[in-house]
Amino acid sequence: MEIPQTLYSALLSADEEYLIALCNKGTVNRAKKDLSAVQPEIRQTEGETVTLTVGDTVCAITAPLGSSTCTCPSSTMCRHRISAILWLKEQALQVGAPSEEAAVPSEDVPPGEGAEELTVLLSAYPTQTLTRQLGERRVSALVQRESSSEGAAIRAGSAVTVELPWIPATVRFISPLEHSSCTCHSRSFCVHKAEALLTWQLRHGVVTADSLLAAFHNDAGSELERREICAAVRATMTDWMRTGLTRLPSSSQETAERLAALCHVGGLPALERALRRLHGALQSYFARSAAFRAEGLLHRMSAVWRLASDLWTAPDQEALRLAGTFRDEYQAVGNLQLYLLGLQGVELAGGYAGTIYYFWEIQKHRYYAYRDLRPQFYEGRRQVNPMEAILWELPGTLRQLWNCRLDLAGARANGEGNLSATAQCRGTLLKKTPPGTVVPPSAVAEDFSALLPHSRPGLGELDRLALLRPHRLEPQEFDRVEQRLALRLLDGAGRDIWLTVRYREGKQAMMEALERLADQWERKPDLRPVFFGALYRERDRLCLHPIECFTDWEETP
């Protein structure tokens, strides 16, 4: 029996890793098992193809091996073809090469030509094609993972294996690339293959992180448009500050909304969000809301001006970082053991409202949140209250799971710790438990000086969350001018944190609960409740925005 030269070379270079890349490890193992019970028979050799009978099927084995066919219904590389390839490889080693060259045992075949050919193919694949398929959001997330050393695991051999744990998916590249496989079982060049190949190119210096990000912003006209938008925003803020709040026209609300829309079109999501927050503050100002504060509006104007100035003057790559992204990428974070510490209803200045649920992760000792927020202008169209939505196949709503433990399998979260509502997550509800049996004592601050780093400007919301147990409390008079209730919380050394709540719609119940707590604490000085909230600074004071208060903490002995 003589095997065609091209097929002979393909058979000798096809080690087990290559065959697994053609299909999967289970199929290769099944094919080996079948060979012990089935003896293939060669029917004919025509050109570069050898046709064999394998059991009840007929396989046509050719080079490249991924182009082989079988009469079975399988549309992918089946166990019959793998059995035929393994058997033909044994025959090729026995009969030797069809030319004068001696056969070389497969285990002694150097990686040489096959590995070099695969490297050339991976390097030559058009990067622009990959970036277009993935889009800016996926490429930005890929670059971020690589820079933080949390990227893919890559193994090289006769096949290049790239593991993407955040999807999760495993891609195996072989030559030719069209026969590469992915655990998503897609026969096409799926996004997983594109992400794996782009990661390989980035890791091997074929492309740089700067050039990848610049690929989405390399249009000169687009860059000019972004600079013009930033200049217009900065000029508007300068004009408003010169005019003063008392002479500011009501049309400034529409101006802020128009500028935000321009930022959206111009690819400046961070500036768009800042302008929408400013728009909300302007609405509060012209509606003469009791919750309006002039310093808050001026702060938002200044923040917009500074960001627009930074974007206008920054170098290209720095400007890309400052511009931000429209939507955060959710990454796989494994299985989480969560405890629902509290929740609060919010109305954001950007026009979104809903509920934020705050979780304590029991193993990693950190906070996660789930944000159930919707645009307010959709309120009249909704038929289902988002606060009553059931997530992660739990037996009830999140509101009903307060102070309960739950195991979340396949959890996904963005870089800020916000959980995804994806249907891929599965939650298992455990029993209701006092928080002190779940949260370690070290996470509850009794020395308020330790909380100062968590109140720095620029920190994310979850970074400002804190649990604290005051030594005593000093109630304050209700401020009727600013419509504000304040409690002065002190630790054992007399260091204070001010708990403040401004009166507004939906906050009355919280204010009444705090007033009852102050009365109860005055009657029982040894009450020692635990407060959960977000830290911030107001002038020279360290303040806490309350989310929950626990009077039955019950620490584990």
N, C-alpha and C positions, 0 to 999 in steps of 0.2 A: 504494500500500500504506500503510495506516494502522496504527501500532503503539499499543496501549493506553497511556494516560497513565502508569499505575503502572509498567508494564514499561519504558516509554521512560525514565523517571527512573532505574530500576534499571540499565538498560544503560549510560547515560551516566556513572553514578557507578562502574561496574565497571572499574577500571583493571587493569593486569596484576598488580599486587600483590594485589588482591582475588581475582582468578581463581586465582592460585597458592595463596591461602589456602583456596579451595574444593576444591582437589585437590593438585597439586604442580607444580613448575616443569617437570618432564619432560612431564607431560600437556599443559600449556599449549603448550610448544614443538611437541609432536607434532600438536596441533590446528591450529596455524598452518601446519605443513607439509601437513597434509591439505587445508587450504583451497585450496592451490595446485593440487590435483588433483581436488577434488570441489566442485561447485557446488550448495549447498543450495537447495531449492525449498519455498516456503510452500504448505502444503496448505489450512490454514484458520485463521481467527482467531475465537476464541470467548471472550467475556468478557475476562479479563486474560491469556489464554494464546494463544500463537502456536505452531501445530504445523508442523514442517518435516520434510522428508525429507533426510537426510544420508547419502549413499551407500545402503547397504542397511538403514539404521535410520530410525526415526521418532522425533523428539525433540519434546517439549512444553515450551516455554520459558515460564516464568511468573515473577512476582515474589512472594517473594524468589527470586533465581536458584538458590539451593541447593535449592529445592523442585522444580526442573525434572526431567523424567523422560525415559527413553530405552528403546527396545525391546531394546537389547543386554543381555547377561547381567550386566553390571557392576552391583554394588550401590552403588558409590560414584560420584562425579562423573567421568564418562568423557570421552574425547576428543571423542566425537560431540556431546555437549551443549556443551562448550567451543567447538567449531567453530561450532555453531549460534549461540551467544551472540556470538562475535566477528563473525560474518557479519551478524547482526541489528543489532549496534551500528553497523556500517558503513552499513547501510540507514537506520538512525535518523538518522545525521548527514546523510545526503543528503536525506531527505524532510522533515526538520525535525520539530518538536514537533506532536502532534495538536491542541494548542490554539493560541491566537494567539501564544504566546510563541515567540520565535525559538530555534532550536537553538543550543546552546553547544558548541563543540568540546570533546572530552573532556579534552584537556590543559589547558583553561582552567577546568575545573570546580573551584571551590574545595573544599578538604577539608571546609569548613563543616558542613553538616547531617549527612553520613554519619559523619564523624569525631566530631562532637559526640554523635550518637546512640550510637555505639559506646562512648564514654567514659561516658555515662549508664548504659548497660547493664552495663559492667564495674563501675562504682561501686555499682550497685544490687543486684548479685548478693549473696545472703545469705552473710555471712562465716561464720556458724555452720554452714551447710551444708558449706562448704569444710573447716572444721576437723574436723567430724565425719567427713568422707570421708577426710581425710589421717591423722587420729590424732595423738596427742601427740608421738610420736617424730619424725614427718616435720615437724610444725609447729616443734618445737624446733630441728631441724636447719636449717630454712628461716630462722628468726630469727637463728641463729648465723651463717649464711652472709652474711646481709644486714649484720649488725653488723661483720663482718670484711672487707667490700667484696669478697667472692668470690661474690656472688649472680648472678642471671640477667642476661643481656643483653637489653634491651627496646628495640624500634624501633617507632615509631608512624607511621601513615599511614592509608590507607584500610583497612588491616588492622593490628592490633597483633601484632607478632611477639615471642615470648618464647623465648629459647634457654636450655635447662637442660643445661649441659655435664656435670654430674655424673651424669646418668641414662644416656646422653645422649638428649635429645629436643628437638624444636622445635615449639612450639604457635603457631598463627596464629588470632587471634580476629577474627571479622567479625560484622556485624549481618545477621541475628539470630545469637545465640551458638550455637544448636544446629547451625549449619552450619560452625562453626569446625573446624579440622583439626589433627591431631597426627601426627608422624612414626611413632607406634606403629600408625597406621592404624585405631585404634578408632573406631567410629561413635558410641559412647556418650561421656558426659562422664567421661573417664578420670581417673586420679589425676594424670597429667601436666598435664592442663588445669586441674585443681583447684589444683595447686601453682603453675602459671604465673599463674593468676588471683589467687591469694592473694598472690603476690609482687608483682603489679601493684598490688593494693590497698595493700599495705604501702609500696611505693615512692611511691605518690601520696597517702599520708596518709589514706586511707579508714579504715584501722585502724592501731593502734600495736602495737609488739612486746610491750609490757606487757599490753595487753588480750588479745592472742592467747594468751600464756602463761597469763594469769589465767582464760581461758575453760575451762581444764581443772581449775582449782582454785577456782572461784568458789562452790562449794556451802558454805554456812555450817556445816552439820552435818559435812561432810567435814573442813573446816578445824579444827573443834572436836575431831574424832576424832584428827587428827594431833597437835594440841597435847597431848591426853591421853596419846597414845602416848609422845611425847617426855618428858612429865613422869614417866610410869611407868618409862621407861628410866633417866632421871637418878636417880630415887629408888632404883632397884635397885642402880645402880653405887655410890651413896653408902652404901647399907647394906652392900654387900660390902666396901668399903674400910674402913668402921668395924669390921666383923667381923674382918678380917684373913685372910690366905691360909690360915694353919694351922687356922682354925676354919670355913673355908668349906665348906658341905655339898656332897656330890656332886650333889645335885639342882640345883645352880646351872647345870649343863650343859643340863638340860632347860629351865630358866628362860631362858637365853640363846637357845636354839632357838625357844622360844615367842615371845619378844620380836622375834626376827628375822622370824617369820611375820607378826606384827602389823604390822611395818614394811612388809612386802611388800603387805599388804592396804591399808594406809594411804597408799601411794604415796610411801614414803621409801626409795628404793633405796640411797642412800649409807649411811644408818644401818643398813639391813639387811646390807649387805656388811661393815660394821665389826663388827656383832654376830656374824656368821658366822665372821669371823676370830677374834674373842674366844672363840667356842665351840670352835674348833680348839685354841686355847691352853689352854683349860680341860680338854679331852680329854687333851692332852699332860701336864698337871699331875697329873690323877687317875690316869693310866696310869703315872706315875713314869718318864716317858721320860728317857733320858740327855740328850736334846737340849733339855729344858725349861729355861728361864731365868725366874726370878721377875720380874726387871726387865722382861722382854718381856711377861709377862701383865699387870703393873701398867700398862705403857705402853698396852696395848690397852684396858684398863678406862678409863684416863684419856681416851684418844682417843674412846671411845664417849660418855663423860660430856660432854666438850666439844662434840662434834657435836650431841648431843641438846639441850644448853643453847642452842647457837647457833640451832638450828631452832626452839626454843620461844620465843626472845626476838626473833628477826629479823623485820623487816617482811616483808610478803607476798612481794614480788618477790625479795628477798634469800633468803627461805626456799625459793622455787622453785629458785633457783640451787644452794643448799646441798643440797637434796634429791637432785639428780642425776637421771640417767635409767637405766632398767632395761637398756637396750641401746643401744650406740653405733651411730650411722648411718655406714655405709660409703659413702665418696664416691669418685667416679672420680678417679684420680690420673695417668691417661695410661699411657704405656709406660715400664716401669722396667727398668734394667739392674742386675741383682742378683748378689751374690756371697755364698754361704753361708759365713759366718765361723765359726759354731759352733752348738751346740745343747746343751740340758741337760734332764734329767728333773726335774720339780718335783712337789711335793705341797703344795697351797695350804691355808691354814688354813680356807678356806671350804668345804672338802670336795671340791675338784676336783684332779685329778692328770693328768699327761700329759707332753708334751714341748713346749718352746719353741724355735723355730728363729730364729736371728738373721742378718739379711742386711745387707750394706753396699751402698747404692745408689751406683753408680759415677759417675753424672752429677751428682746433687745433693749428694753427700758427706754422707749421713745414714743413720741406721739404720732398718730396718724389722724386724718380727718376725711370725712366724706361730705362733699358739698352738693346739696340738692338745690341748685339755683336755676331760675328761669328768668328770661326777659319779662319785665312787668307788662310790656305792651302786648304779650300773648295771654295775659291773665283772663281776658274775656273769652278766649277761644278754648281754653283747657276744659276738659270734661272730668279729668282725674286730678285730685289734689296731689301735688308731687310729694308732700310730706307723708302721704299714706302709701307711697310706692313700696313694694316688697322686693328686696334685693337678694342676690346670692342664694336663691331658693330657701330662704329662711321661713319659718312658720308664721312670722308676723312682721309688722313694720319696724323700722329702726327705733321709732319713738317708743314702741312697746318693749324694747330690749334694754331700756336704761338700767344701768348697774348689773348687766348680765355679761357673762363670758361667752365668747364664741370663737371657734376655730375656723379660719378662712383659708381654704386650700386653693392654690393657684392664684394668689392675690397679685394684683398689679397696682403700681403707684407711680406718680411722677416724682421729679426731683425734690419737690417741696413737701412730699409726704401725703399728698391727696390721693385717696383710693379711687380706683375705677369701678364702675358699676357693671363691668363686662359680665356676660352670661357664662364665661369660662370659669369664673370663681364659684366655689361651692362652700356655703357656710353651714356649720354645725352648731346649733345653739346648746349651751351648757346652762347650769343652774345659776340663779341670781345669787350674788355674793357681795358681802360688804367690801367696799373698796380697799380698806386697810389690809385685807387678807391677800390682795393682789398686787397693790403698789407697795414697794419696799419703803421702809422708813427713811432711807437715804434720799428718796425722791421728794420728800415733803420738807420744805425749808422752814426751820424755826429760827435760823439766823438770817435776817433779811439782807445783810450785806452780801450774801452769796447770790442774791437775785439781781444785783446791779448789772452784770454782763448780759443778762437776758432782756434788758430794756434799751439797748443801744439802738439808735436810729438806723434804718435800713435792714433790720432783721425781718425775716418772714414771720407770718403769724404763728406758725407752730413752734418756731424758735423762741417766741416770747411767752409761750404757755408756761404756767407755773402752778404748783401746789404749795400752799403755805399754811402754817398753823400759828396764829398769833398767840402771844402770851396774855394780852388783854386788849380791850376795845374802848375807844372814847367816841361816843355818838356826837354828832355835830348838828347844829341847827339847820333845818331845811332852808336852802337859799332860794327865796322866792323870786329874786331878780333873775338869776340864771336857771331857775327851775331845776335845782340839782340837790340830790341827797348824797351826803358824804359820811363815811365812817373812817375813823383813824385807827388803824391796826398797828399794834406795837409788839416787838419781840421782847425777849427777856432783858436786853440791854437798852431798851428804850428807842431803838431804831424804828421808824414808822414807814408804813405804806398806806396810801390813801385809796380807799375803795369808793369810787364815785359812779353815780348813775344819774343821767339827765332824764328829765321827764319827756317822754314822747309816746306816741301811740304804740302799744304793745309792751311798754316797760312798767306799767303801773303795778302789775302783779309782782314783778321782781322787787320794786321799791317797797311794797307792803310786806313782802316776805323778809326783807332785810330789817325793816322796822320791828317786826315781831321777833326776829333773832336778837336784835339789840336789847329789847325788853327782857327776853328769856335769859340772855347772858348776864344782864344786870342782876337778875334774881338768883342765878346759878353761876358764880364766878369761876367754878371749875369745869365749865362746859367744854372749853377748848375745841371749837369747831375747826374744820379744814376748809379752806377756800380754794377754788379752782378758777383760774381766769387768765387773761392776757395782760402782761406788763407793758407800761408805757411811761413816758415822762411828760409832765406838765409843768412848765417853768422849772422850779427847783425841787419839785416833788416827784417821788416815785409812786406811781399809781397802778391800780389793778382794776381792769374791767371785768366784773364778775360774770362767770358762766354758771357755776354751781357752788353750793355750800353744803357740806356734809356735817351733820351733828352726830351721826352714828358710824364713825370711821372704823372702829373695831380692829385695831392692829393685831396681827398674828403674834402670839407670845413667843 
